Amino acid sequence: MDIVGKKLLVLGANPETAGFVRKACEMGVFTIVTDYNPQAYAKRFASKSYDIDAVDLSALSRMALQEKIDGVMVGVAEALLPTYEKLCSRLSLPCYGTMRLFDLLTDKSKFKQVCRRHLVPVVQEYPVSNPPTEAEIAAIPLPAVVKPVDNRSSRGISVCYTKEELYRGMEKALEYSNRKRLIIEKYMTGAEVVVYYIIQDGEPSLVGMCDRYTNKEQFGVAQLPTAYIFPSMYLERYLADTDQRVRSMLRAIGIQNGTLFIQSFIEHGEVRFYESGYRLNGAQEHYIVNANSGIDAKELMVNFALTGRMSDTRISSMANPHFKKWSCKLSPLVRAGQIRTIAGLEAIAKIPEVISINPSYDETDIVTSVGTLRQIVCRFYIVAETKERLAEVIRFIHSNFTVLDNDGNNMIMTPFDTQAIV
């Protein structure tokens, strides 16, 4: 594809978008990144940046016309999808989705409704009115999880063990919901998995599936991920029971192009979905998928933004979730506080199996958002020949990576236990 020298506007510049910006630059694309925050992390990798708020449609349109951009792409921020769609429409540039699809796949309640229509299992929820009645609240088995229908990164989520906590959880969920709607679900304690699809010209391909391991030391909030292990131990069961129904569902709702990840719990051996993301994933699993199959979601989305096509190659011919190598996205979590020192990254970078290191914070940054993915201090992407070697590398990272606060205290929370995979 002839995209060298073309101009790509990227909306949003959080740390999780940096890899996408770097990839576009490697492909010879002139990248323009915009974010209201002058110090936003991904700006440091762009060819040029602006301090325009990525929801300011009028200002974005003026800048895009002035810069004569050739394409637009949203980073990993789901809240920017409506602006992305409107800006692409206003500028007559390719957009991989529609507002109908963005709404359907980012609203937790609507996504689960479409799953049920297509006989795809979902996590049990407890229907309530808006606002809920006392009788409805009294009928909800505890513990339960309360979430806003339209937020991500674990923001606004509460695990509730009493009726009083349930009421507080509903207030919190509504506070974080732009649509002022919430969803109450069964509190799941079993294994978690994430499935990854890439859709090209209306054809979905399963490109990966992993087991998601979480830290459980924080009470009353969402359990945050510490490691994603590929391939999933539940892959064969998912392929046999659910994959074809999901593909049929995606075709039926009209998805033509893009990347999709779906988060799930395992109950009685069955995968049960609870939410999806129709965008590049902040977890950035595309590093792992690319290392195992040669499919780079970042590259595909750059191509689409600038040409309206993801690739000249059929993704379905490359997709194979049966990875031959054991892989991990390791996500150490930190407690709230100000970071004084981050150490060990140079030694870790020398390990051949570590294919990428993506920090979320710099020294002197402050961690405040407890119970959200903002507690992930850094992401390490590891690909190894055996699961034993994978475990060795993970243990080396845990031993050498340190994050200290201003008082010299260790900020890193309980690390992932490699006994889960060996």
C-alpha positions as CSV (number, residue, x, y, z in Angstrom):
1,M,0.0,0.0,0.0
2,D,1.3,3.4,-1.0
3,I,1.0,5.4,2.3
4,V,4.6,6.8,2.8
5,G,4.5,10.5,3.4
6,K,0.7,10.6,3.9
7,K,-0.6,12.5,7.0
8,L,-2.5,10.7,9.7
9,L,-4.3,12.5,12.5
10,V,-4.4,10.5,15.8
11,L,-7.1,11.5,18.3
12,G,-5.9,11.1,21.9
13,A,-2.3,10.7,23.2
14,N,-2.4,8.5,26.4
15,P,0.5,6.1,27.0
16,E,-1.4,3.2,25.4
17,T,-1.7,5.0,22.1
18,A,2.1,5.6,21.9
19,G,2.7,2.2,20.2
20,F,0.3,3.0,17.5
21,V,1.9,6.4,16.8
22,R,5.4,4.8,16.7
23,K,4.1,2.1,14.3
24,A,2.7,4.7,11.9
25,C,6.0,6.6,11.9
26,E,7.9,3.4,11.2
27,M,5.6,2.9,8.2
28,G,6.7,6.3,6.8
29,V,3.5,8.1,7.8
30,F,3.6,11.8,9.0
31,T,1.7,11.6,12.3
32,I,-0.2,14.4,13.9
33,V,-1.4,13.7,17.4
34,T,-3.8,15.9,19.3
35,D,-4.8,15.9,23.0
36,Y,-5.9,18.6,25.4
37,N,-3.0,17.8,27.7
38,P,0.2,19.5,26.4
39,Q,2.3,16.8,28.1
40,A,0.3,13.8,26.9
41,Y,2.7,10.8,26.6
42,A,2.1,9.8,22.9
43,K,2.9,13.3,21.7
44,R,6.6,12.7,22.2
45,F,6.6,10.1,19.4
46,A,4.6,12.1,16.8
47,S,5.9,14.0,13.8
48,K,3.8,16.9,15.1
49,S,1.3,17.6,17.9
50,Y,-1.5,19.9,18.9
51,D,-3.1,20.7,22.2
52,I,-6.6,20.6,20.8
53,D,-9.1,18.7,22.8
54,A,-9.9,15.5,20.9
55,V,-13.6,16.0,21.4
56,D,-13.6,19.6,19.9
57,L,-15.0,18.7,16.5
58,S,-14.9,22.2,15.1
59,A,-11.3,22.9,16.1
60,L,-10.3,19.5,14.8
61,S,-11.9,20.1,11.5
62,R,-10.2,23.4,11.0
63,M,-6.8,21.9,11.9
64,A,-7.3,18.9,9.7
65,L,-8.1,21.1,6.7
66,Q,-5.2,23.3,7.4
67,E,-2.8,20.3,7.7
68,K,-4.4,18.6,4.6
69,I,-4.5,15.3,6.5
70,D,-5.1,12.0,4.6
71,G,-6.7,10.0,7.3
72,V,-8.0,9.9,10.9
73,M,-7.7,7.2,13.6
74,V,-8.7,7.1,17.2
75,G,-6.2,5.9,19.7
76,V,-7.4,3.5,22.5
77,A,-9.8,6.0,24.1
78,E,-13.3,4.7,23.7
79,A,-14.9,8.1,24.6
80,L,-13.4,9.5,21.4
81,L,-15.2,7.2,19.0
82,P,-18.2,9.5,18.4
83,T,-15.9,12.4,17.5
84,Y,-13.8,10.1,15.3
85,E,-16.9,9.0,13.3
86,K,-18.2,12.6,13.0
87,L,-14.8,14.0,11.9
88,C,-14.3,11.3,9.3
89,S,-17.8,12.0,8.0
90,R,-17.2,15.7,7.9
91,L,-13.9,15.3,6.0
92,S,-15.0,12.4,3.8
93,L,-12.3,10.1,5.1
94,P,-12.4,6.4,5.9
95,C,-14.0,5.3,9.2
96,Y,-13.8,1.7,10.2
97,G,-17.2,1.8,12.1
98,T,-20.5,3.5,12.3
99,M,-22.2,5.2,15.2
100,R,-24.7,2.3,15.4
101,L,-21.9,-0.2,15.8
102,F,-19.9,1.9,18.2
103,D,-23.0,2.3,20.4
104,L,-23.9,-1.4,20.2
105,L,-20.5,-2.7,21.0
106,T,-19.5,-0.1,23.7
107,D,-22.7,-0.1,25.7
108,K,-22.4,-3.1,28.0
109,S,-26.1,-3.7,28.2
110,K,-26.7,-3.5,24.5
111,F,-23.8,-5.7,23.7
112,K,-25.1,-8.4,26.0
113,Q,-28.6,-8.1,24.5
114,V,-27.2,-8.8,21.0
115,C,-25.2,-11.7,22.4
116,R,-28.4,-13.3,23.8
117,R,-30.2,-12.9,20.5
118,H,-27.5,-14.9,18.8
119,L,-27.3,-17.5,21.6
120,V,-23.9,-16.4,22.8
121,P,-23.5,-16.9,26.6
122,V,-23.2,-13.8,28.8
123,V,-22.6,-13.1,32.5
124,Q,-25.9,-13.1,34.4
125,E,-27.2,-9.6,35.1
126,Y,-30.0,-8.3,37.3
127,P,-32.5,-6.1,35.5
128,V,-33.4,-2.9,37.3
129,S,-35.4,0.2,36.4
130,N,-33.9,3.6,36.1
131,P,-33.9,4.5,38.9
132,P,-34.1,1.0,40.5
133,T,-37.0,0.3,42.9
134,E,-36.5,-0.9,46.4
135,A,-38.1,-4.3,45.5
136,E,-35.6,-4.7,42.7
137,I,-32.7,-3.9,44.9
138,A,-33.9,-6.3,47.6
139,A,-34.1,-9.2,45.0
140,I,-30.4,-8.8,43.9
141,P,-28.2,-11.7,45.3
142,L,-25.0,-10.4,46.9
143,P,-22.2,-9.9,46.3
144,A,-22.9,-8.2,43.0
145,V,-21.0,-5.9,40.6
146,V,-22.3,-2.5,39.6
147,K,-20.9,-0.8,36.5
148,P,-21.7,2.2,34.3
149,V,-22.8,0.9,30.9
150,D,-20.5,3.2,29.0
151,N,-17.1,3.5,30.7
152,R,-13.8,1.5,30.5
153,S,-10.5,0.8,32.3
154,S,-12.5,-0.4,35.4
155,R,-13.7,3.2,36.1
156,G,-16.9,3.5,38.1
157,I,-17.1,-0.2,39.1
158,S,-17.9,-1.4,42.6
159,V,-18.1,-4.9,44.1
160,C,-20.9,-4.8,46.6
161,Y,-21.4,-7.1,49.6
162,T,-24.2,-5.3,51.4
163,K,-27.3,-3.3,50.4
164,E,-25.6,-0.1,51.6
165,E,-22.6,-0.8,49.3
166,L,-25.0,-1.5,46.5
167,Y,-26.7,1.9,46.8
168,R,-23.2,3.6,47.0
169,G,-22.1,1.5,44.0
170,M,-25.1,2.7,42.0
171,E,-24.3,6.3,42.8
172,K,-20.7,5.8,41.7
173,A,-21.7,4.1,38.5
174,L,-24.1,6.8,37.5
175,E,-21.5,9.4,38.3
176,Y,-19.1,7.8,35.8
177,S,-21.8,7.2,33.1
178,N,-22.3,9.8,30.4
179,R,-25.6,8.1,29.6
180,K,-26.6,7.9,33.3
181,R,-27.3,4.2,33.1
182,L,-25.9,1.3,35.0
183,I,-25.7,-2.4,34.9
184,I,-25.7,-4.9,37.9
185,E,-24.2,-8.3,37.3
186,K,-23.4,-11.5,39.2
187,Y,-20.1,-11.3,41.0
188,M,-17.9,-13.8,39.1
189,T,-14.9,-15.4,40.8
190,G,-13.8,-17.9,38.2
191,A,-11.2,-17.7,35.5
192,E,-11.2,-14.9,33.0
193,V,-10.4,-15.0,29.3
194,V,-10.2,-12.4,26.5
195,V,-10.8,-13.2,22.8
196,Y,-9.5,-11.1,19.9
197,Y,-11.0,-10.8,16.5
198,I,-10.0,-8.8,13.4
199,I,-12.7,-8.1,10.9
200,Q,-11.7,-7.5,7.3
201,D,-14.3,-6.7,4.6
202,G,-17.0,-8.3,6.7
203,E,-15.1,-11.5,7.6
204,P,-14.2,-12.0,11.3
205,S,-11.0,-13.9,12.2
206,L,-10.2,-15.1,15.6
207,V,-6.5,-14.0,16.0
208,G,-5.9,-14.8,19.7
209,M,-7.3,-15.9,23.1
210,C,-5.7,-15.5,26.5
211,D,-6.3,-16.2,30.1
212,R,-6.5,-13.0,32.2
213,Y,-5.1,-13.2,35.8
214,T,-6.0,-10.6,38.3
215,N,-4.8,-9.1,41.6
216,K,-7.3,-9.6,44.4
217,E,-5.8,-7.6,47.3
218,Q,-8.0,-4.5,46.8
219,F,-11.4,-4.8,48.4
220,G,-14.6,-3.4,46.9
221,V,-13.3,-2.5,43.4
222,A,-12.7,-4.3,40.1
223,Q,-10.0,-7.0,40.1
224,L,-7.2,-5.6,38.0
225,P,-5.1,-7.6,35.6
226,T,-1.5,-8.6,36.4
227,A,-0.9,-11.0,33.5
228,Y,-2.5,-12.2,30.2
229,I,-1.2,-15.6,29.2
230,F,-1.4,-16.9,25.6
231,P,-2.7,-19.3,24.3
232,S,-5.7,-19.8,26.6
233,M,-6.3,-23.1,28.3
234,Y,-9.9,-22.8,27.2
235,L,-9.2,-22.2,23.5
236,E,-10.4,-25.6,22.3
237,R,-13.6,-25.5,24.2
238,Y,-14.3,-21.9,22.9
239,L,-13.6,-23.0,19.3
240,A,-16.0,-26.0,19.7
241,D,-18.8,-24.2,21.5
242,T,-18.8,-20.5,20.8
243,D,-16.5,-19.2,18.1
244,Q,-18.9,-19.9,15.1
245,R,-21.8,-18.3,16.9
246,V,-19.7,-15.1,17.6
247,R,-18.6,-14.9,14.0
248,S,-22.2,-15.3,12.8
249,M,-23.3,-12.6,15.3
250,L,-20.6,-10.2,14.0
251,R,-21.7,-10.7,10.4
252,A,-25.3,-10.2,11.3
253,I,-24.8,-6.8,13.0
254,G,-22.8,-5.6,10.0
255,I,-19.3,-5.1,11.1
256,Q,-17.1,-4.6,8.0
257,N,-13.6,-3.8,9.4
258,G,-11.7,-3.2,12.6
259,T,-10.4,-4.8,15.7
260,L,-12.6,-6.3,18.5
261,F,-11.8,-7.7,21.9
262,I,-14.3,-9.4,24.2
263,Q,-13.8,-9.9,27.9
264,S,-15.3,-13.0,29.5
265,F,-15.5,-15.2,32.5
266,I,-15.5,-19.0,32.6
267,E,-18.5,-20.6,34.4
268,H,-18.9,-24.4,34.4
269,G,-16.3,-24.6,31.6
270,E,-18.3,-22.2,29.4
271,V,-17.1,-18.8,28.2
272,R,-19.5,-16.0,29.2
273,F,-19.1,-12.5,27.7
274,Y,-19.6,-9.3,29.7
275,E,-18.2,-6.5,27.6
276,S,-16.4,-5.7,24.3
277,G,-14.2,-3.1,22.8
278,Y,-14.5,-2.1,19.1
279,R,-11.1,-0.4,18.9
280,L,-7.4,-0.9,19.5
281,N,-7.1,-2.4,23.0
282,G,-5.3,-0.5,25.8
283,A,-3.9,-3.8,26.8
284,Q,-2.0,-3.8,23.5
285,E,-2.2,-7.5,22.9
286,H,-1.4,-6.8,19.3
287,Y,2.3,-7.1,20.2
288,I,1.7,-10.7,21.2
289,V,-0.5,-11.5,18.2
290,N,1.9,-10.0,15.8
291,A,4.9,-11.9,17.2
292,N,3.0,-15.2,16.9
293,S,1.1,-14.8,13.6
294,G,2.5,-11.8,11.8
295,I,-0.8,-9.9,12.1
296,D,-0.2,-6.4,13.4
297,A,-3.5,-4.7,14.3
298,K,-1.7,-1.3,14.5
299,E,-0.5,-1.6,10.9
300,L,-3.9,-2.7,9.7
301,M,-5.6,0.3,11.3
302,V,-3.0,2.7,9.9
303,N,-3.6,1.3,6.4
304,F,-7.4,1.6,6.8
305,A,-7.3,5.2,7.9
306,L,-5.2,6.2,4.9
307,T,-6.6,3.9,2.1
308,G,-9.9,2.5,3.3
309,R,-8.5,-1.0,3.2
310,M,-6.8,-2.9,6.0
311,S,-4.5,-5.1,3.9
312,D,-3.9,-6.6,0.5
313,T,-3.5,-9.9,2.3
314,R,-6.4,-11.9,3.6
315,I,-6.2,-11.8,7.4
316,S,-8.1,-15.1,7.6
317,S,-5.2,-16.9,5.8
318,M,-2.8,-15.7,8.6
319,A,-5.0,-16.1,11.6
320,N,-4.3,-19.0,14.0
321,P,-5.0,-18.6,17.7
322,H,-3.1,-21.8,18.4
323,F,0.2,-20.0,19.1
324,K,3.3,-22.2,19.0
325,K,5.0,-20.0,21.6
326,W,4.0,-19.2,25.1
327,S,3.4,-15.5,25.5
328,C,2.5,-13.0,28.3
329,K,1.5,-9.4,28.7
330,L,2.7,-8.7,32.2
331,S,1.2,-5.7,34.0
332,P,2.7,-4.9,37.4
333,L,0.3,-2.8,39.5
334,V,1.3,-0.1,41.9
335,R,-0.4,1.5,44.9
336,A,-1.4,5.2,45.0
337,G,1.3,7.7,45.6
338,Q,4.1,9.7,43.9
339,I,6.7,7.8,42.0
340,R,10.3,8.7,42.9
341,T,12.2,5.9,41.2
342,I,11.6,3.4,38.4
343,A,14.5,1.0,38.0
344,G,15.4,-2.2,36.2
345,L,14.1,-1.5,32.7
346,E,17.5,-1.6,31.0
347,A,18.3,-5.1,32.3
348,I,14.9,-6.4,31.4
349,A,15.2,-4.9,27.9
350,K,18.2,-7.1,27.2
351,I,16.2,-10.3,27.5
352,P,15.5,-11.6,24.0
353,E,12.1,-12.9,25.0
354,V,10.9,-9.4,26.0
355,I,9.7,-8.0,22.7
356,S,8.4,-4.6,24.0
357,I,8.3,-2.5,27.2
358,N,5.6,0.1,27.4
359,P,5.7,2.3,30.5
360,S,2.6,4.1,31.7
361,Y,4.4,6.5,34.0
362,D,7.5,8.6,34.4
363,E,9.4,9.3,37.6
364,T,7.7,12.1,39.6
365,D,4.3,11.1,38.2
366,I,1.4,10.6,40.7
367,V,-0.8,7.5,40.8
368,T,-4.3,8.3,42.1
369,S,-6.9,6.2,40.3
370,V,-7.2,3.2,42.7
371,G,-9.4,0.4,41.3
372,T,-8.7,1.4,37.6
373,L,-6.2,0.3,35.0
374,R,-4.3,3.5,35.8
375,Q,-2.7,1.4,38.5
376,I,-0.7,-0.5,35.8
377,V,2.7,1.1,35.9
378,C,4.2,-0.6,32.9
379,R,3.4,-3.4,30.4
380,F,5.9,-6.0,29.4
381,Y,5.4,-8.2,26.4
382,I,7.1,-11.6,26.5
383,V,7.3,-14.4,23.9
384,A,9.1,-17.6,24.8
385,E,9.6,-21.1,23.4
386,T,8.3,-22.9,26.4
387,K,6.0,-22.0,29.4
388,E,8.9,-22.9,31.7
389,R,11.1,-20.2,30.0
390,L,8.1,-17.8,30.1
391,A,7.9,-18.3,33.8
392,E,11.6,-17.7,34.2
393,V,11.4,-14.4,32.4
394,I,8.4,-13.3,34.4
395,R,10.2,-14.0,37.7
396,F,13.3,-12.1,36.4
397,I,11.1,-9.1,35.7
398,H,9.6,-9.3,39.2
399,S,13.0,-9.5,40.8
400,N,14.6,-6.6,38.9
401,F,11.8,-4.1,38.3
402,T,11.3,-1.7,41.1
403,V,9.1,1.3,41.7
404,L,9.7,3.4,44.8
405,D,7.7,6.3,46.3
406,N,9.1,9.5,47.8
407,D,9.7,7.7,51.2
408,G,11.6,4.8,49.5
409,N,8.7,2.4,49.9
410,N,8.0,-0.3,47.3
411,M,4.8,0.7,45.4
412,I,4.4,-2.6,43.5
413,M,1.5,-4.7,44.5
414,T,1.5,-8.5,44.8
415,P,3.1,-9.9,41.6
416,F,1.7,-12.5,39.3
417,D,2.3,-16.0,40.6
418,T,3.9,-18.1,37.9
419,Q,2.7,-21.3,39.5
420,A,-0.5,-20.7,37.7
421,I,1.1,-21.6,34.4
422,V,3.8,-24.2,35.3
